[in-house]
Amino acid sequence: MKIIGITGTLGAGKGTIVEYLTNKHGFTHFSVRAYLIKAINAQGKEVNRDNMVQTANQLRAENGPSYIAEELLKEAQESGSNCIIESIRTVGEVTALKSKGNFYLFSVDTDRKIRYERILLRGSETDMVSYETFSENEDREMTSSDPNKQNLSACMKLADYHFTNNSSFEGLYQQIDKVIEAI
């Protein structure tokens, strides 16, 4: 059983990689976002980016920096199939998952303006923001000295495989296929 984690910048193509791995390679998908949405709904709060970040940070502060990823890992292991955990955002999550073995971290990045255009097209409840807000959100999530908060930059540096998603779906799929063959 292989477990792949995905990290990367906002709108870079994490979901596209997940979709390809589930549809083409038979991976089972586990989403940090879906986990957080359940927690936010249970609290009766509005689902938005600020509440997602706040809820994630609170869960990590109360239970440890790797809590969310480890909860999803338990579900992944119970499934018994190759799995992908989407949206790895803290160094603690990366460290905990790598310590379990058979774990590979993928990172994906794209030029910021392309990513902003993509999130507008995606149109989820957390995506309808100005370019300035998008940039501020990303800058806030890129680095942190608090182990319970998001640090995308450090996570991306720890990735086993890096993907640049500036071109077509086919170009990204070819990059993924090469890595899947190698692992």
C-alpha positions in Angstrom: 0.0 0.0 0.0 1.3 3.4 -1.0 0.3 6.7 0.6 0.9 9.9 -1.2 0.5 13.3 0.4 -0.1 16.5 -1.6 1.1 19.9 -0.7 1.4 23.0 -2.8 0.3 26.6 -3.3 -3.3 27.7 -3.6 -4.9 26.8 -6.9 -1.7 25.0 -8.2 -3.4 21.8 -9.1 -3.6 19.6 -6.0 -7.1 18.6 -6.8 -6.2 17.9 -10.4 -3.4 15.5 -9.2 -5.9 13.8 -6.8 -8.5 13.4 -9.5 -5.9 11.9 -11.9 -4.5 9.5 -9.3 -8.0 8.3 -8.2 -9.4 7.9 -11.8 -6.3 6.7 -13.6 -4.4 4.9 -10.9 -7.1 3.7 -8.5 -6.0 5.7 -5.5 -8.5 6.4 -2.7 -8.8 10.1 -1.7 -8.7 11.5 1.8 -9.1 15.3 2.1 -8.0 17.6 4.8 -10.5 20.1 3.4 -13.4 17.7 3.7 -12.3 16.8 7.3 -12.3 20.5 8.2 -15.6 21.2 6.6 -17.2 18.5 8.7 -15.6 20.1 11.8 -16.8 23.6 10.9 -20.3 22.4 10.1 -20.4 20.6 13.5 -19.5 23.9 15.2 -22.3 25.7 13.2 -19.9 28.1 11.6 -19.7 29.4 8.1 -17.4 27.5 5.7 -14.8 30.0 4.6 -11.0 30.2 4.3 -10.5 32.0 7.7 -12.7 29.4 9.6 -10.8 26.6 7.8 -7.4 27.9 8.9 -8.7 28.7 12.4 -10.2 25.3 12.9 -7.2 23.5 11.5 -4.9 25.5 13.8 -7.1 24.9 16.8 -7.2 21.1 16.2 -3.4 21.1 15.8 -2.9 23.2 18.9 -5.1 20.9 21.0 -3.9 17.6 19.6 -0.5 18.1 18.0 0.8 19.4 14.7 0.2 16.2 12.8 -3.3 15.5 14.2 -5.4 16.0 11.1 -3.1 14.1 8.8 -2.7 11.2 11.3 -6.5 11.0 11.6 -6.8 10.7 7.8 -3.9 8.3 7.7 -5.9 5.9 10.1 -8.8 6.0 7.6 -6.4 5.5 4.7 -4.8 2.4 6.4 -8.2 0.9 7.1 -9.1 1.2 3.4 -6.1 -1.1 2.5 -5.7 0.5 -0.9 -3.3 3.0 -2.3 -4.3 6.4 -0.9 -3.8 10.1 -1.4 -4.1 12.6 1.4 -4.7 16.1 0.0 -3.5 19.3 1.5 -0.6 18.6 3.7 0.2 22.0 5.2 2.5 21.6 8.3 6.0 20.2 8.8 4.6 18.1 11.7 2.2 16.4 9.2 5.0 15.6 6.8 7.3 14.3 9.6 4.6 12.1 11.1 3.5 10.6 7.7 7.1 10.0 6.5 7.8 8.1 9.8 5.0 5.6 8.9 6.8 4.3 5.8 5.5 3.9 2.2 4.7 7.6 2.2 5.6 10.0 -0.6 5.0 13.7 -0.6 4.2 15.5 -3.8 4.3 19.3 -4.2 2.8 21.3 -6.9 3.3 24.9 -7.9 2.2 27.3 -10.6 2.7 31.0 -11.4 0.5 33.0 -9.0 -1.5 34.8 -11.6 -2.4 31.5 -13.3 -3.4 30.1 -9.9 -5.7 33.0 -9.2 -7.4 32.6 -12.5 -7.9 28.9 -11.7 -9.4 29.5 -8.3 -11.9 32.0 -9.8 -13.0 29.4 -12.3 -13.2 26.7 -9.6 -15.6 28.9 -7.7 -15.7 27.1 -4.3 -17.0 29.0 -1.3 -13.5 29.8 -0.2 -12.3 31.0 -3.6 -14.4 34.1 -4.3 -11.8 36.7 -3.2 -9.9 39.5 -4.8 -6.4 39.0 -6.1 -5.1 41.0 -3.1 -6.9 38.8 -0.6 -5.7 35.7 -2.5 -2.1 36.9 -2.3 -2.4 37.9 1.4 -3.9 34.4 2.2 -1.1 32.7 0.4 1.6 34.8 2.0 0.2 34.1 5.5 0.1 30.3 4.8 3.6 30.1 3.3 5.7 30.4 6.5 5.2 30.2 10.2 7.4 29.5 13.2 4.4 28.0 15.0 4.4 24.2 14.4 0.6 24.1 14.6 0.2 26.6 11.8 0.5 26.2 8.0 4.0 26.4 6.5 3.6 25.5 2.8 7.0 26.7 1.9 8.7 24.2 4.3 6.4 21.4 3.4 7.1 21.9 -0.3 10.9 21.8 0.4 10.3 18.4 2.1 8.5 16.9 -0.9 9.9 13.8 -2.5 8.6 14.9 -5.9 7.9 18.4 -7.3 5.5 19.2 -10.1 5.2 22.4 -12.1 1.8 22.9 -13.5 2.1 25.9 -15.8 1.0 24.1 -19.0 -1.7 21.5 -20.0 -3.4 18.7 -18.1 -1.5 16.3 -20.3 1.9 17.8 -19.3 1.0 17.4 -15.7 -0.3 13.8 -16.2 3.0 12.8 -17.9 4.9 14.1 -14.9 2.7 12.1 -12.5 2.9 8.9 -14.6 6.7 9.0 -14.5 6.7 9.3 -10.7 4.1 6.6 -10.2 6.2 4.2 -12.4 9.2 5.1 -10.2 7.6 4.4 -6.9 
